[in-house]
């Protein structure tokens, strides 16, 4: 590569890092702590994927998404998922309109809240599987088929869903096909003592954050395209692929823990998401090429919801994170090397 080209690439990488940091700073005006979660949401945004945030009520999941929507100049809509929500409440429906001049009636499609660039699916596991499935086409194809017509959604299109992990009446587990369409599953934990002190201080003294829109849709789409140009050397790409294949029990690359405790592994979407996330981690580190460490950073959020434990794994109280961490520890970076 010529030196001029190298200089241009360095400038583009720095511009990307600057955009990322600017967004991070705006969100930090409202959100205290949870830096890993904030970064995960932003990585998913620039990778062009969707995010599932899981955590008990009151941890700021919805607030994070609302804050991000204020920092982006995008069309935003919120869908509150409930057991009585119907697919038409999400996609839209045909209504009869009468022409006041001719008196003729005709069907007209009234768009639902899915027709936005940023969609908050709040408490998604409270809706029935039938209603959850209304999101499948939109999340994968970025389009909606309703009333016999095909509608293309405006880019960028980003779904952020929240769910409560506490099992209780009125919740439904997300189908595997639905889970697979999220590039990341991020687990929101409790705040530390210092963070909780800051949260209480802000929320009980009249503090008002001034969130400014710092990025528009065109800039996001350009950044998403630039991410795809980041180089992943064949041996690094192969490592990411072996990571995904290692989640398949009884497969050639499966670890002992996977063979013993895993029922189903990740799909090709997992490999795609792992690669894109790794490319973003590389740029955040100032590089235009992916390293093994970049892949390892992306393993947990990308694969934790794509690995299903068997009965024995669930009975022993294992988590998919433990299985994935064991894979990181035991799968060699070099193909053919001893574990």
FENDAQUI-V101206 format. One record per helix or strand. SS is the DSSP state (H for helix, E for strand). FROM is the first residue (numbers start at 1). TO is the last residue. If there is no record, write none. Layout:
# FENDAQUI-V101206
((SS	FROM	TO) (SS	FROM	TO))
This chain:
# FENDAQUI-V101206
((H	3	28) (H	35	47) (E	51	54) (H	61	71) (E	72	73) (E	76	80) (H	87	91) (E	92	98) (E	105	111) (E	118	122) (H	124	126) (H	129	141) (E	143	146) (E	149	152) (E	158	163) (H	176	179) (E	184	187) (H	193	203) (E	215	216) (H	217	227) (E	231	231) (H	234	245) (H	256	261) (E	262	264) (H	268	284) (E	289	289) (H	292	303) (E	308	309) (H	311	315) (H	320	330))
